[in-house]
Amino acid sequence: MREILSGNISRYRKSLGFTQEALADKLGVTFQAVSKWETGQTVPDTVLLPDLARTLGVSVDKLLGYAAFSGETSFYEEDYRKDEYFWGVTPSDMCLKVLELLPPERPLKLLDIGCGEGKDAVFFARCGYEVSAFDISEAGLGKAKRFAEKARVPVRIFRANLWDYRLTERYDVLYSSGVLHYIKPELRDEIMGNYKLHVNEGGLAAFHVFVEKPLIPPAPDDSSHYLWKSGQLFTYFHDWTIEHCSEYQFDCNSSGIPHRHAANRLLARNTGLVL
Ligand SMILES: C[S@@+](CC[C@H](N)C(=O)[O-])C[C@H]1O[C@@H](n2cnc3c(N)ncnc32)[C@H](O)[C@@H]1O
């Protein structure tokens, strides 16, 4: 918790353009105190937390990193309320792999799980897939809708929480980029089982998840909460054809603080074998 809090203070302070001195002045503390909070040497006094959160424009829950744990709100809700696209509008590389492996030469149904502001969902719709997409963030979904309207493509967008939403219809492609680490580990088997049962024969699961690596320190954003074990994602698809699986590391600045992630990427095809 201490690491998340220190990262968040620094992140929100920088996003508002405050120096440590400016934040310290607003709170009536010394800039050394702010510096120590941000390096994790000390934590702010509890009585200061409401003021600190208000000054940084976030809730106390979010400042402490609890917002995402509740599973009811998105860590990115406030970022998504801004006009600019937090994740940009360029589709992720994994979209191209889907396109290569299962081009929409016939009507293909695709579900984007945790679509955020819709950059990948809109790309797929532009390519001709019949796209549905969900996320927990109202602000993200609003932006995804506007993005689809602007691109003049149909995307069925709905709000759902990964934790309790289960698929009841089949898709040709289940796609999810940077989202499945929000699933609580105790729900993983059940949810992955549900997902696998809802991919048509010949269809694909294309998933990108953050994984734990001993040499990479926890990220200052909320991506570290339920990291997968390295390689764990692949094991769920041992009875499908693995079209692609890889592990890689990359630098990220999404929180305003440079950090590194490790991730696994999987594209697996349901070849219809029932064991
Ligand atoms: C790292 S972002 C990725 C967004 C998008 N896939 C992209 O690549 O641009 C993670 C997304 O997961 C969503 N999310 C987090 N917890 C969720 C939950 N319990 N149910 C549904 N979506 C969730 C967040 O709102 C956020 O949009």
The ligand as an SDF file (V2000), in Angstrom:
LIG
                    3D

 27 29  0  0  0  0  0  0  0  0999 V2000
   -4.8870   -0.9300  -19.0510 C   0  0  0  0  0  0  0  0  0  0  0  0
   -6.5250   -0.4980  -19.4630 S   0  0  0  0  0  0  0  0  0  0  0  0
   -6.6460   -1.2500  -21.0710 C   0  0  0  0  0  0  0  0  0  0  0  0
   -7.7530   -0.6770  -21.9110 C   0  0  0  0  0  0  0  0  0  0  0  0
   -7.8290   -1.1960  -23.3390 C   0  0  0  0  0  0  0  0  0  0  0  0
   -7.9220   -2.6320  -23.4050 N   0  0  0  0  0  0  0  0  0  0  0  0
   -6.6580   -0.6920  -24.1460 C   0  0  0  0  0  0  0  0  0  0  0  0
   -5.7490   -1.4880  -24.4300 O   0  0  0  0  0  0  0  0  0  0  0  0
   -6.6650    0.4990  -24.4830 O   0  0  0  0  0  0  0  0  0  0  0  0
   -7.4670   -1.6190  -18.4400 C   0  0  0  0  0  0  0  0  0  0  0  0
   -8.9810   -1.4870  -18.5830 C   0  0  0  0  0  0  0  0  0  0  0  0
   -9.6190   -2.4760  -17.7580 O   0  0  0  0  0  0  0  0  0  0  0  0
  -10.8050   -1.8960  -17.2500 C   0  0  0  0  0  0  0  0  0  0  0  0
  -11.2330   -2.6310  -16.0350 N   0  0  0  0  0  0  0  0  0  0  0  0
  -10.6190   -2.6530  -14.8350 C   0  0  0  0  0  0  0  0  0  0  0  0
  -11.2950   -3.4240  -13.9690 N   0  0  0  0  0  0  0  0  0  0  0  0
  -12.3690   -3.9090  -14.6530 C   0  0  0  0  0  0  0  0  0  0  0  0
  -13.4350   -4.7630  -14.2860 C   0  0  0  0  0  0  0  0  0  0  0  0
  -13.5420   -5.2670  -13.0530 N   0  0  0  0  0  0  0  0  0  0  0  0
  -14.3720   -5.0580  -15.2140 N   0  0  0  0  0  0  0  0  0  0  0  0
  -14.2790   -4.5370  -16.4900 C   0  0  0  0  0  0  0  0  0  0  0  0
  -13.2730   -3.7190  -16.8880 N   0  0  0  0  0  0  0  0  0  0  0  0
  -12.3250   -3.4100  -15.9850 C   0  0  0  0  0  0  0  0  0  0  0  0
  -10.3900   -0.4670  -16.9490 C   0  0  0  0  0  0  0  0  0  0  0  0
  -11.5000    0.4020  -16.8410 O   0  0  0  0  0  0  0  0  0  0  0  0
   -9.5050   -0.1430  -18.1360 C   0  0  0  0  0  0  0  0  0  0  0  0
  -10.2320    0.4390  -19.1890 O   0  0  0  0  0  0  0  0  0  0  0  0
  1  2  1  0
  2  3  1  0
  2 10  1  0
  3  4  1  0
  4  5  1  0
  5  6  1  0
  5  7  1  0
  7  8  2  0
  7  9  1  0
 10 11  1  0
 11 12  1  0
 11 26  1  0
 12 13  1  0
 13 14  1  0
 13 24  1  0
 14 15  1  0
 14 23  1  0
 15 16  2  0
 16 17  1  0
 17 18  1  0
 17 23  2  0
 18 19  1  0
 18 20  2  0
 20 21  1  0
 21 22  2  0
 22 23  1  0
 24 25  1  0
 24 26  1  0
 26 27  1  0
M  CHG  2   2   1   9  -1
M  END
$$$$
